[in-house]
Amino acid sequence: MKITSPLLGAASVALLLTLAACGGDSGGGSGDEGAADGGGEAATACEPSDGEVTLTFFSWVPGIEGVVDLWNEQNPDIQVEVQTGPNGNSGTYQNFFNQLEAGNPPDLGQIEFDALPNFRVQDGLTDIGGCEGVMESQEKFVDWTWSQVQLGEENAVYAIPQDTGPMAMFYREDLFTEAGIEVPTTWEEYAAAAEQVRENDGYITNFSTSDINQFAGFVWQAGGSWFGNEGDSWQVGLDSEESVQVADYWNGLIQDDLVSTLPPWTTEWDNAYNSGDAWTWVSAVWGANSIMSGAPDTEGDWRVAPMPTWGDEQAAGNWGGSTTAVFKGSEHPHEAAQFALWLNTSEEAHEALIEAANLYPATTEGQQLPALSEGVPFYGDQKIYEVFTEAGATVPTEWTWGPTMTQVYNDVSDGFSAAASGNGSLAEALTSTQESTTSALESQGIPVGE
C-alpha cells in the first residue's frame, strides 16, 4: 500500500523546500514558522500543561503496554493510553494520515526512520526541539540516528530515535568449517565463497527482491544515498554510482545461480535456513530472532561476523529502526516529549523493551545493557550484540530517505522481481525507478533538481 494523503499541497511543498540531507550541514528553521522563513529558533510552544494530562500513543512494539505501565505508575499526572496495531506499512501510516486530515491523530506515534520525511513533508509532525531536555539528549544517541530525526534542520527535532538496525552477517559456522571455506570479510571474498557453497549444494544466501530495505542497507554501507536536498529541490540518486555498483554485484550472483531468491518471511524461506540450504544472511540486529524462530533445528550452529566490506575500511549498513514522534495538533507537546525521552533513553524502559521485544536501543548506553552484553545460547554463546554495537558505530551518517519511499519500494521490487525472472537487470530496475520517482515527486508539485 502506498503512503499517500490529501494533506500534500502548497503549504506542504513550502515546508519540503527546507529539508536538507539528513547528515548535511545546512541549517534552517525549526517548527512551523522556522520551516517557512529559515529562522533558527524553535517555533513550537513547549510549556508544561496545567493540571493532569492524558496522552494517546500508538505503537506496534510487542509488549509495549507493559512498558507504558511503568511510566504510568511513576507519573500519575501524565498518563499515557497506548493503542496497538499492525506495523506502519501494513496500514498504520495510512491511518495516521487519515487522522491528521481529520484533525484527531494520537499525541504520539511510532514512525520508522524511512517514513519520517513523508510525515514532515505533509506537515504532520511537531518540532519538539524546544522542549525540555530534547536537544540535551542528542549526546545519548548513535550519531546517525540523531541526524535522521532532525531532517536537515539544525535546530529542529521531529522525533526521538527508538531503535536501530545495524547490519552484520549471520553465518553457519558448522557448514563453513565442514566445507573448509573461509568466512568472507569482503564482498569479493563473499562472491568467491558463494561459488564454493554452491559446489556443496547450498546457496550462500537468499537475495530478497521484495523487501527492498535490505538492498537499501547495502547501498547505505557503500556510501550512497538515494535522496538529498540542494537549495530548493530534492535530488534523486537511485541510479547513483554506489547503487549501480551494488546492483551489478548482486545481479551477477543471481545470474550465476549463486544465490536463491525466495520470498522472505515465508515458510519456504525459513526452511532454507533451517535445512542448511542457505548459509548466511546479511541482516540487521533484529534478524537474530528471525533465525531463532525460523530455523530452530540449527541452534548452536550460527555465529555473527561483520558484514563484508567493499574495501579495507569497515562500514556497515542499517536496515530498519523506528522513532517516537509527536504529531501536529497535540495539545501537550511538553508532556509528550518527556514521555518520548523516557521511553527511549531511560534504563528501565530499555530493559523492558529488550525483554518484551528484543528491541535494540538507539542510545549508546542502551546498547551496553547486560541483556545485550551476554552470550546468546542459540549462537553458541557468542556475544553477538557486541558485533552489532561495533557495526552501528560505522554506519555512514549521510543517508537520506525521500518523501515517497513506499512508491520507491514498490517500483524497485517490481523491477527486481522481473530481473530475477530473467527480464532486465537490477541496475535497469533502479534506472526505471529513478524516472518513476522523479515523476511522482513532480506530479505532487515537489521540485526535483538535476
N, C-alpha and C positions, 0 to 999 in steps of 0.2 A: 504494500500500500504506500503510495506516495505521500510525503508530508506536504500538504497544501493548506491554504487558508485564505479566505476572502479578506483577511486583515491587510494583506500586502497592497499598498497603494502609494500615493505620492509622499506622504509623511514617512512611511517606512523606507522608501528609497532614499529620502534625505538622511535618515538615520544610517542606512547602509553605507553611504559615502564616507562616513567617518571611520569605518572599520579598516584596520590595517592588519598585516600579517601577525599571527599570534606570537611570534618571537621577535617582532621588529622593534625599532626604536622610536617609531612615530608616537607622538603624544595624542593630544586631542582631549575633548571634554569627557565628562562623566555625568551620568544622569541625563534627563531629558534635554534641558537647555544646553548643557555642555556638549551633548552629542550634536546639536544643531548648529552651535556657533563656535565650537572649537575651544570653549573655555576650559580652564584647568581645575576648577573646584567642583567637588561632588555636589550635584544639584539635589539629590534625594534628601528630603527631610527625614531624619532618623532619630527622633527623640522618643524616649520611653512613653508608652501609652499610660493613661490614668486607669487605675483600678485593675481588676483581674482581666486576663486576656485568654481567649481560646483560639488556637491556630489549627488550621487543617493542613495535612501533609500527605502527599501521595507518593508511594514507593512500591517497587516490585522486589525489593530485597527480601529473601526468605527470613522469617523470624523478626522482621522489623518491629512488630508490635511489642515484643518483649523488650527491645532496646528502648523504644519510646516510653515504655512504662517506667524505666529507670529515671528518665528525665522528669516525668510527671510526679513521681514520688518526691523528688527533691525541689520541685518548682511549683508549688501549689497555686501561685498567682499567674503562671504561664503554662496552661495546659495545652497539650498537643493531641488532636484527634487524628489518628492515622487511617488512611484508606489504602487498600492494596488492589493490584490488578496485574494485567499482563505487561511485559516489557514494552519499551517505548514504541518500537516499530510494529508491534503487534496490536496497536490500537490506542495506546495511552497517549502518544503525542497528538494524534488527531483529536482525541478527547480534550486535551489541553487547549488546542487551538479553538475548538468549538466553545469551550468555556470562556476563553479570553474574549471571543467575539460577543458572547452573551453577557460578559461582564461579571462572571461568577467563578473565576478559577480558584483553586485552593491557594492558601498563602504560600506554601512551598511545594516543590515537586522535584522528583528525581529526573535529571536530564543528562544523557551521555554527552561526552565532550564533542562528538561529531555533530550533535544536533543543536548545540548552543547557538551557533551563528544564525540558524534558521529562526530561532525564537527571538534573537536580538534584532534581526532584520525586520521582523514583524512586530517589533515594539512590545514584546510580551514579558520582558524581564525588568526587575527593579535593580538599579545600580545601588548596591549596598556598601560601596567603597567608603562612604562617610559614616557608616555605622560603627559603634564602639567595638574596638578590638579586631576589626576585619583587616585593615591594612597591616596592623601589627602582627597578624598571624602568617604573613607571607613567608617568613623565615622558617616556619614549621614544615612547609611543603616541598616536595621534589620540584626543582626549578621549572621544568617544562609544564607541569600541571598548573602552576600559577599563571603562566603566560596564556594558557588556554582559556582561563576564565576571565582574563582582562580583555580579550578580544581586540588587542591592539591599542586600547585606550589606557594610557599610563596611570591615570588616577581613578579608574573605574574598576569595579569588581562585580561581575554578573552572576556569580555562583561560588560556592565553596567546594573545592575538589573533595571527592569522597574516596574513590579507589582508582587503581591504575591497572594496566595490563602489560607490563614489560614482558618481552618475549625471550624465550630460550628454547633449547632443543631437548625434548623428551626422546630418549632412545632406549632400545632393548639391549642392555649390556650383555645379556647372555648370548643373544644371537650374533652380535658383533664379535664377541670373544670366540665363540664356537667356529665362526667362519674365518677368523683371523683377519678381520677388516678393521683398520684403524678408525677410531671415531673422528669424523671430519671436523676441522676447525675453520675452514674457509669454504666458500661456495664452489670453488674449483675442486677441492677435495670431496665435497659433497656429491658433485656430479660423477666423479670417479668411483666413489663408494656406491653410488646408485647402480652403476654397471655391475659391480661385484655382487651386490644384493640381488640383482635380477638373475644372476647366474646361480644363485641359491634359491630360486623360485619365489622370491619375495619382491616387494616394492619398497623403496626406501621411505616413501611417504605417500600420502593421498593429497593431491592438489585440489582445493575447492574452487569450483567455477561459480558457486552461488553465494558463498559468504565472502564478499569482496574485502571485508575488513582485514582479513589475513594478508591479502595481497597489498593492501594499503600499508600494512605494517612493514612488509618487505621494502616497499619504496621509501617509507619513512626512514628505515635503517640506512638505506643507500644515500640519504641526504637530499632526497627530493621533497617536493611539496606540491600538492595538487591545486592549491589555490594561494593567492596572495592579493595584496592591495597596493596600488600605486596611484597616488593622487586621488582622483575621484572615481577610479574604476577598479573593478575586480580583474585579476589576472587568472587565467585558467591554464594549468600545466599538466593535464592528464597525459599528454604525449611528450612530456619532458624527456630529456636525455636519460635521467635516472629511471623513469618509469619504463621507457623502452628497453633499457638495459635489463631490468628485472623481468620484463615480459618476454624478451627474447630468450633469456636463460630458461625460464620455466616452459616456454613453448618448445624448446629443444628437448627437454626431458619428456614432455608429453608425446612429441612426435616419435621419439626413440623408444616409447613404451617403457620408460624407466620410472614413471610414477603412475599411480592409479588416479582416477577422477570420480570416485564415488561421491554421492551427495552426502554432505556432513550431517551429523546429528540424526542418523538413521540406524536401524538395526544392522544393515549391511556394512555401514561404516564402523560401527562398534565391533562387529565380527572380524573385520580385517585386522583390527588391533588386538583383539582377544585371541585370535588364532595364530598370530605371527606373520600374517601376510604383509602387514605394514610395520616397518622397523623404527621409524622416527615420526615425530610430529613437532614442527617448529610452531610453537603456540605461546599463548600468554600464561601468566601465572595461574589463572583460574582453570587452565587446561588440566592441572593436576587432578582435580576432581572429576573431570570428564573421563580421563583414562581409568581412574579408580572405579567409577561406576560402570563404564562401558566395557572394560577389559578385566573383570575380576579374577580370571584364571591366571593372570600374569603377575600377581602380587610378588614383589621381591625382585622382579626381573628388570624393572625400569630404573633409569638414572636420568639426571638432568645436567646438561652442559650448556655453555653459552651458545647462542645461535651462530652459525657460520658467518664469517665476515667477507667483505669484498676485498680486503687487503689486510695489512698488519694491524691497523688501528681498530680497537674493539669498539663496536657500536651495536646498539640493539634497537629494534622497532618496538612499537606499542600497539596492542590490539585490545581495544575496549577501555573501560573506565567511565565513571559517572561523577556527577556533581549534585549538590543540593542547591537549587535556585529559588529565589523569592520572586513570585510572579508580580507583574504590574497590576496594581489595584489593591494589593494587600494593605489593609489599614494599620498593620502593626509591623512595619519593616524592622524596627529595632529588635523586637522580641523574636521575630522570625530569624534574623541574623544571628542572635545569641543561640538559638536552638541549633541552627546550621553549624555554627562554630563548635558547639559542644559535641554534636553528633560526629563531626569529622576531625576533631583534634583531641578530645579527652581520652585518657587511657581506658576508663571504664566503658565508654561507648565502643572504642576499638576492640577491646577484649570481647564484648558482647557480640559485635558484628562478625568477628573472626569465628567465634564459637557457633553462631547461628547460621552464617552464610559463607564461611571461609573467605570473607572479603579481604582483599589486600590493600591496606590503607595507603592514602596518598601522602601521608606525613612521614618524614624520616624516622621519627621516634616510634610511630606505629609499626613500622616495618621491622623494628628491633624487639618487639614484644616477645616474651617467652614462647607463646604459641607458634610464632613464626621463626624461632631460632632453634628448634629441636629437630631431631631426626624423624623422618616420616617412614614408618614401617613398610608401607607399600613400595617405597622407593629404596628398599634395602637400608633403611635408617639413615639415608643421606639427608643432610640439612639442605634440602632443595631450595628453601626460600632465601638462603644466602646467595645463591646463583641469581635469583631474580632481583634481589636488592642491588647487587653489582650491575646487573643489566639496566635497571631503572636509572642508575646514575649516568649511563652512557647514551640514553635516548636523546637524539638531536632535539633542540628546542624550537626549531624554525618551522615545524609542520603547521599548516593552516587548513582547517576544514572550511568548506564552502556552504552557501545557504540552500543548496539543492541536493544534499547528499543522498536522499532516497532515490531521486532520479538518477544520480550518478551510479549508485549501486545497481539499480535495475538494468541500466543500459550496459554497464560493464559486464554484468552477469550474463545478459543475453549474448553478448559478443564472445565471452569466454566459453560459454556452453557450445556455441557454434564452432569455435576453434577446436575444442576438444573432440568434436564430432568430425573434424576434417574440413570444416568450412571457414577459411580465413585463419588468421593468427591472433594471438593475444595482443600484439602491438597494433594490429589493424582495429581491434576492438577498442583500444584506448583512443586511437585517432577518431574513430566514429563517435565515441562518447565525448571527446573534446568538442566536436561540432555540435552534438545534441545539447551539451551542457551550455555552450555559448548561446545557442538558440533559446534554451529555456530561460536563461538569465535575461536576455534581450527582450523576450516576449513579456516579461514582467516589468519592463522599464528599468532594468538594472544595467548601468553602463559596464561594458567589458572592454578592456584595453587590448592592445596588440600582444 
